[in-house]
Amino acid sequence: MSLLELDSVDKIFGGLHAVRGVSLKIEAGSIFGLIGPNGAGKTTLFNVITGVYTPEHGSIRFEGKPITGLRPAEIAARGVARTFQNIRIFKTMTVEENVMVAGHHLHTASLFDALVRSRRYERDERALRERARELLKILALEDLAQEAAGSLPYGSQRRLEIARALMLSPKLLLLDEPAAGMNSQEARALNEQIRFLRKELGLTVVLVEHNMAVVMNVCETIHVVDHGETIAEGAPAAIRADAGVLAAYLGEAPEEALS
């Protein structure tokens, strides 16, 4: 059974068909790429999957159960976490606090416990801090834990968003342009971090990404959309050589365009 399955999904804004009849299946434990030119409908698909938008037609199933039309919080509670194309961090909070704030669902303490700083509250806070530090270490941010999040370089802020998403203990992690703003060394490190998350945390990862070096090196299956429609799906080598994909990106383009 596929972990996530979209069947003939449509999303329409006024007269604009942002997503048109997209179907895809993502197997548990895979690293799956979703690519396409600017405006192709990639982020709209993420928003449909996570409940930000409700599709006009089609269905979405997660672990074999329908999630179409559920609220974002309900979908997150089922095990779907995401990052955003535009970074959404609390800039004046520390890096560690930014990660901890996403773990509120792990609290067992009551509001009264928080007000009086009871032992239960203190125990919850210690557990959250330990979990946050584990995730910051995985994303190579542990040395920056006490820095203000807004002072971090752009690439580090991207990794912070990933760490925060992981506090939800997801089964499926959707990454929207995680390599944006990263230099080549940071992007290579991101590849290893994504593989680590799959291997050590058992995550399934889907990424929207314009950095083709990242996509081609880390993804096992790539789904390509253009103008809201699927134009190709397959292994990186097949996508790299697909004439329709090359035309969608650059018109008459050499294979090196997707290298």
C-alpha positions in Angstrom: 0.0 0.0 0.0 1.2 3.5 -0.9 1.8 5.9 2.0 0.3 8.8 0.1 -1.9 8.6 -3.0 -3.4 11.3 -5.1 -6.1 10.4 -7.6 -7.0 12.8 -10.3 -6.7 15.9 -8.1 -7.8 19.3 -9.4 -7.4 22.7 -7.8 -9.0 25.7 -9.5 -8.7 29.4 -8.5 -11.4 31.3 -10.4 -10.8 30.3 -14.0 -7.2 29.2 -13.4 -6.6 25.4 -13.3 -3.6 25.4 -10.9 -3.6 21.6 -10.6 -5.2 19.5 -13.3 -5.9 15.8 -12.9 -2.7 15.0 -11.0 -2.3 11.4 -9.8 0.7 10.0 -8.0 1.7 7.3 -5.5 4.5 7.7 -2.9 5.7 4.5 -1.3 6.7 4.4 2.4 10.4 5.0 3.0 11.0 6.7 -0.4 12.6 10.0 -1.2 10.4 11.5 -3.9 10.9 14.6 -5.9 8.3 17.0 -7.3 9.7 19.4 -9.8 8.6 21.7 -12.6 9.1 25.3 -13.9 8.0 28.3 -11.8 4.2 28.4 -11.6 3.8 24.7 -12.4 1.6 24.0 -9.4 4.1 22.3 -7.1 3.5 24.3 -3.9 -0.3 24.3 -4.7 0.0 20.5 -4.6 1.7 20.7 -1.2 -1.1 23.0 0.0 -3.7 20.5 -1.2 -2.0 17.6 0.5 -1.7 19.4 3.8 -5.2 20.8 3.9 -4.4 24.4 3.2 -6.6 24.1 0.1 -9.4 21.7 -0.6 -9.4 20.2 -4.1 -12.4 20.7 -6.4 -12.1 17.1 -7.7 -10.1 14.0 -6.9 -9.1 12.3 -3.7 -6.1 12.1 -1.4 -5.4 9.1 0.8 -2.7 8.8 3.6 -2.0 5.3 4.9 -5.0 4.1 2.9 -7.4 6.5 4.6 -9.0 9.6 3.0 -7.7 13.0 4.2 -9.3 15.2 1.5 -11.0 18.1 3.1 -9.4 17.6 6.6 -8.0 20.7 8.4 -4.2 21.2 8.4 -4.0 20.4 12.1 -5.9 17.1 11.6 -3.6 16.1 8.7 -0.5 17.0 10.8 -1.8 14.9 13.6 -2.0 11.9 11.3 1.7 12.2 10.6 2.2 14.7 7.7 4.6 17.7 8.4 6.0 20.3 6.0 8.2 23.3 5.5 7.3 26.3 3.5 8.7 28.1 0.4 8.8 31.3 2.4 10.6 30.8 5.7 8.3 31.0 8.7 10.4 31.2 11.9 10.1 33.3 15.1 13.1 35.5 14.4 13.5 36.9 18.0 13.3 33.5 19.6 16.4 31.3 19.9 17.0 28.5 17.5 16.2 26.0 20.3 13.0 27.8 21.3 11.9 27.7 17.7 12.1 24.0 17.6 10.6 23.5 21.1 7.5 25.5 20.3 6.5 22.9 17.7 6.4 20.2 20.4 3.4 21.5 22.3 1.5 18.4 21.4 3.9 16.4 23.5 3.0 18.3 26.7 1.2 16.4 29.4 1.2 19.3 31.8 -2.0 21.4 32.3 -2.2 25.2 32.1 -2.2 25.2 35.9 1.1 23.2 35.9 2.6 25.8 33.6 1.5 28.7 35.8 2.9 27.2 38.9 5.9 25.6 37.2 5.1 22.2 38.6 7.3 19.2 38.4 5.2 17.8 35.6 5.7 21.1 33.6 9.4 21.0 34.3 9.6 17.4 33.2 7.8 18.2 29.9 10.2 21.1 29.3 13.3 19.0 29.8 11.9 16.3 27.4 11.1 19.0 24.8 14.6 20.5 25.1 16.3 17.2 24.8 14.3 16.3 21.7 15.0 19.8 20.2 18.7 19.4 20.8 18.7 15.9 19.2 17.1 17.4 16.1 19.4 20.4 16.0 22.4 18.0 16.1 21.0 16.0 13.2 20.6 19.3 11.1 24.1 20.6 12.2 22.6 23.5 14.2 23.5 22.4 17.8 26.2 25.1 18.1 23.7 27.8 17.2 21.0 26.6 19.7 21.1 29.8 21.8 21.4 32.3 18.8 18.4 34.4 17.7 16.8 32.6 14.8 16.6 35.7 12.8 20.4 36.1 12.9 21.1 32.8 11.1 22.2 32.7 7.5 19.4 31.9 5.1 20.5 28.3 4.5 20.6 27.7 8.3 17.1 29.1 8.7 16.0 26.5 6.1 17.5 23.7 8.2 15.9 25.2 11.3 12.5 24.8 9.6 13.2 21.2 8.9 14.1 20.6 12.6 10.9 22.3 13.7 8.8 20.1 11.4 10.5 17.0 12.8 9.2 17.9 16.3 5.8 16.7 15.0 7.3 13.2 14.7 5.9 12.8 11.2 5.8 9.8 9.0 5.8 12.0 5.8 7.9 15.1 5.5 7.2 17.6 2.7 10.1 19.9 2.0 9.3 23.0 -0.1 12.6 24.2 -1.6 14.9 23.2 1.3 18.1 24.0 -0.6 17.0 27.6 -1.5 19.8 30.0 -0.4 22.3 27.2 0.3 25.7 27.1 -1.3 27.0 23.9 -2.9 28.6 22.6 0.2 25.4 23.1 2.3 23.3 21.5 -0.5 25.5 18.4 -0.4 25.2 18.3 3.4 21.4 18.5 3.0 21.4 15.5 0.8 23.1 13.5 3.5 20.7 14.9 6.1 17.7 13.8 4.1 19.1 10.3 3.7 19.8 10.2 7.4 16.2 11.2 8.2 14.9 8.3 6.0 17.3 5.8 7.4 17.4 6.6 11.1 13.9 8.1 11.6 12.0 6.0 9.1 10.7 9.0 7.3 9.3 9.3 3.8 10.4 12.5 2.2 8.9 14.5 -0.6 10.7 17.6 -1.8 9.9 20.4 -4.2 13.2 21.8 -5.3 14.8 23.9 -8.1 18.3 22.8 -7.3 18.6 19.9 -9.8 21.9 18.7 -8.3 20.0 18.0 -5.0 17.0 16.4 -6.8 19.0 14.2 -9.1 21.3 13.0 -6.3 18.9 12.3 -3.5 15.5 11.4 -5.1 14.7 7.9 -6.2 11.6 8.9 -8.1 10.8 12.3 -9.7 7.4 13.5 -10.7 7.3 16.5 -13.1 4.4 18.9 -13.5 4.0 21.8 -15.9 1.0 24.2 -15.9 -0.6 22.0 -13.3 -0.4 18.7 -15.2 1.8 15.7 -14.9 4.3 15.5 -17.9 6.6 12.8 -16.6 7.5 10.5 -13.8 10.4 8.1 -13.3 14.0 7.6 -12.0 16.4 10.5 -12.2 18.2 9.2 -15.3 15.0 8.9 -17.2 13.8 12.4 -16.2 17.2 13.9 -17.1 16.9 12.6 -20.6 13.1 13.2 -21.1 12.6 15.6 -24.0 9.3 16.9 -22.7 10.8 17.8 -19.4 13.7 19.6 -21.0 11.3 21.5 -23.2 9.2 22.5 -20.2 12.2 24.0 -18.5 14.2 25.6 -21.3 12.6 24.9 -24.6 15.3 23.4 -26.8 17.7 22.4 -24.0 20.7 20.2 -23.6 20.7 17.3 -21.1 23.1 19.3 -19.0 20.3 21.6 -18.0 19.1 19.0 -15.5 22.5 17.9 -14.3 
